[in-house]
Amino acid sequence: MSESTLQKLVGLARRAVRDLGGEATDAQLELWATDVHESMSAGGRSFHDVGHVFDVAEGGNAVQVLAALFHDTVYMQVDGGLPSRLVDVLGDAFHVGPDGVALVIGDDPWKARLAQIFGFVDGQVLSPFAGLNELLSALFAVRRLHDVLPVDATVRVAVCIEATIPFRSAPGEGVSDALLARVEGLGLALDAVQAVKDAVGLANQDVANFAFADTARFLDNTWQLLPESNTQLRVRVYTIDQYHLAMKKMRGFFGFLKAEVVFRGFRGAPSPARLDALRAAAARNIELAHHYLTAKLLAASLLQAIAGETGGDAPVSLFMGDLPSVSSTSPRLEHHLPEAVPVASADREVLRLLVEGRASEGDFDLRNAPLAGFLYATCGADVHEHVARYEADGARALLAGLPPGVLRPVLEGCARLAVTRTDRVLGLLDGAA
């Protein structure tokens, strides 16, 4: 018989604490498991949920397992603040002022240690995108664990959580070297080098999906992240403008992200060969994701252009049809698109991802991308040029720049679905003759 999620969390914590020479009561273990389960089950969580704990803990040592347990308990921008059960535990650690969330250290020695580990100072305004969530998650871990673990073990858990601040750029091993210097600055009797090696190992496990051999699985995780950073996508009805913004932000992210800041190394861990393999896989997934999202953004841009020229923003479903459900189906735009013959510049793997789809269904979007797939098949690498034209010159430039054989079937399909705008949409065909 399989265990419940709570019992799995209890088991992880129990074994890790014992391996580190501590002893936690059943009541403490139950409290920690409930803390994690409730905090990571908020409505906005779709990727950083309880399942992510088990993914990050897999294969880790005791310190890494405990860090994995607590490392995402705080996710301020997704949860809309602290989870309710964390407020009393963490409320003294920050002050919300006109400039943002400022760190409050006071005379608490553990808050002072954490500030040293993270490189923060009392009163510093912190960003949820640059360490605030991780600092508060580490403080939460410390306040649950310090009574049952030695000081050095508790510090090592916090060091691991600090390392999960993602995508920081620095030459070579600069990020890890700086962390080592801060840990050594604590003046505690612990192996600082091993602590940072553990931390780098956990950080790499936290982003392990970037090295997935199957890009469709990697994109699954990207699509789970989208509703976390775009609250409007947490429901099945959203507007074209909202969807366009989400695609634009995610495409921009993959446009600047480098594999070297995804996976990190520190003093031979992981081995140079393993690190090179991780970064090569990440580079491939990032490149494919950028092309994929460019095609998705072009589709969103075209819908936005059509909507803007015919009456303004509207739900995506007005032009695309409803998302399929078990209770009903409706006509969809792809039913009106011809089969496309891929042009030579269309990357076959990108096209496969668009046409066949990501590895699993999502809640707010189709698994495959019929409109984006049609546009990519017929435009190929020119999708980047079309997106740039739209961003620079607007709707009419995009509509005029698309080949008539591409634009016409899209407009005709939209005219059939958006019956309240049929005449206005058909009026745009003059530019596609």
C-alpha positions, -999 to +999 in steps of 0.1 A: +000+000+000+014+034-010+020+061+016+002+094+017+021+125+008+022+136+045+037+102+055+063+104+027+073+138+040+075+125+076+096+096+064+121+119+046+125+141+076+128+113+101+155+095+082+175+127+075+174+139+111+186+106+124+214+105+099+226+138+112+226+127+148+193+143+158+160+130+171+127+145+163+094+136+180+064+123+160+047+156+168+075+176+154+077+155+123+040+158+117+042+196+122+070+199+096+052+177+071+020+197+075+040+229+072+054+219+039+023+202+025+000+232+033+025+259+022+032+242-011-004+234-019-016+270-023-038+277-053-011+294-073+014+266-071+016+245-102+053+236-105+067+244-071+042+221-053+048+192-030+058+169-058+088+192-064+101+184-029+105+147-038+121+155-071+147+177-055+153+154-025+159+124-048+194+109-043+204+136-018+222+132+015+206+140+048+214+177+047+202+180+011+170+161+019+161+185+047+169+215+025+147+201-002+119+197+023+119+234+032+135+252+003+103+264-015+080+268+015+080+306+009+071+319-026+058+354-019+050+365-054+030+333-062+012+329-028+004+366-024+025+368+007+034+343+034+013+311+038-010+315+068+008+290+090+041+307+084+031+342+094+037+338+132+070+320+126+085+345+101+066+377+106+095+392+127+120+387+099+109+415+076+091+448+074+070+459+044+077+496+037+073+520+008+104+506-009+095+469-005+103+441+019+132+450+042+151+425+063+148+428+101+176+410+120+175+425+155+193+405+181+184+371+168+216+351+163+201+328+137+188+356+116+223+371+118+238+338+107+214+336+078+221+372+067+258+363+067+252+332+046+231+351+021+252+382+020+224+405+032+224+432+059+199+445+084+173+468+067+182+457+032+152+457+008+150+422-007+135+410-040+115+378-043+135+372-075+169+376-058+168+357-025+139+369-004+120+336-008+150+315-001+161+335+029+127+332+045+125+295+036+159+290+052+148+308+084+117+287+085+138+255+082+162+268+110+133+276+133+119+241+129+152+222+130+176+240+154+161+223+185+168+188+171+200+192+151+235+203+159+243+239+149+267+228+121+240+206+105+214+233+107+238+258+091+245+233+063+208+230+055+206+268+053+236+270+030+219+245+006+188+266+005+208+297-003+223+279-033+188+274-048+186+311-057+185+305-094+203+318-125+229+340-109+258+350-132+294+353-122+327+343-138+337+307-134+327+294-099+323+330-086+288+324-071+300+293-052+333+309-042+315+339-027+292+315-008+322+297+006+337+329+018+305+339+036+302+305+052+338+306+064+330+341+078+306+325+103+335+312+123+319+279+131+335+245+133+322+229+101+336+218+067+327+249+047+340+234+014+318+203+018+288+225+028+291+244-005+296+212-025+264+199-010+247+232-018+258+232-054+246+196-057+212+205-044+210+236-066+217+215-097+191+190-087+166+218-082+169+227-120+175+191-132+147+194-157+169+217-178+189+186-187+160+164-197+168+144-228+132+149-240+125+186-247+088+179-246+092+170-209+112+201-203+085+222-219+060+206-196+078+222-166+079+255-184+041+254-189+036+245-152+056+276-143+036+300-165+005+301-142+028+308-112+041+340-128+009+349-147-021+348-124-045+354-153-036+319-167-048+301-136-082+299-152-093+286-186-107+319-198-081+347-204-077+374-229-054+376-259-035+404-243-029+384-212-018+353-231+005+374-253+022+390-223+028+356-208+044+343-240+065+374-244+079+372-209+088+335-211+103+339-246+124+369-232+136+347-204+149+320-227+164+346-249+189+358-223+193+326-202+227+308-205+233+272-196+264+283-176+242+300-150+217+271-148+241+244-137+270+252-114+302+235-104+325+238-074+359+223-069+353+192-091+317+186-081+301+176-103+329+162-124+339+184-153+326+158-177+292+156-159+290+194-157+298+198-194+270+172-202+245+190-181+253+224-197+252+210-232+217+195-225+205+227-210+218+247-239+199+225-264+167+228-244+170+265-240+176+270-277+147+248-287+125+265-261+133+299-275+124+289-310+092+272-297+082+302-277+089+325-307+064+305-327+039+306-298+045+344-295+039+349-332+006+331-329-004+353-299+009+384-318-012+376-348-043+370-327-036+403-309-032+421-342-065+408-355-083+416-323-068+451-322-078+458-357-114+445-353-126+459-319-099+453-293-088+427-268-111+397-263-109+362-248-086+339-267-115+315-272-134+341-293-109+335-322-095+301-313-126+283-299-130+268-264-103+245-249-115+209-252-131+194-221-147+161-212-181+177-212-181+195-245-162+204-276-166+233-300-152+242-334-116+254-332-094+276-354-072+246-364-101+229-380-101+257-406-063+257-413-049+238-443-022+212-439+011+230-441+042+219-461+072+228-439+096+253-455+133+244-455+142+267-426+117+251-402+137+231-376+121+196-375+124+192-338+108+226-331+080+217-355+075+183-338+072+200-305+046+224-318+025+198-338+028+168-316+029+188-284+045+188-250+047+156-230+014+161-211-018+182-211-019+215-193-047+232-175-048+265-194-035+256-229-035+229-255-008+203-253+000+210-289+000+243-307-019+241-340-018+278-349+018+282-339+027+250-357+010+262-389+029+295-387+062+279-380+058+253-407+050+280-433+074+307-421+102+287-406+131+308-391+112+340-403+090+337-372+117+357-354+116+384-380+078+386-379+078+389-341+104+417-343+083+435-369+052+434-348+071+446-317+086+475-337+059+486-361+026+471-348-004+452-361-007+465-396+030+458-403+026+422-391-005+416-412+012+432-442+044+412-438+029+377-435+027+358-468-009+359-481-011+321-482-003+321-444-025+350-434-056+343-454-066+309-439-061+323-404-083+353-411-110+331-427-109+307-397-112+336-372-141+351-392-160+318-389-154+316-351-157+352-340-192+357-354-195+391-337-166+404-357-170+384-389-173+414-412-144+433-396-121+403-398-130+396-434-122+433-441-086+425-432-085+400-462-079+430-485-043+430-473-039+393-478-051+391-514 
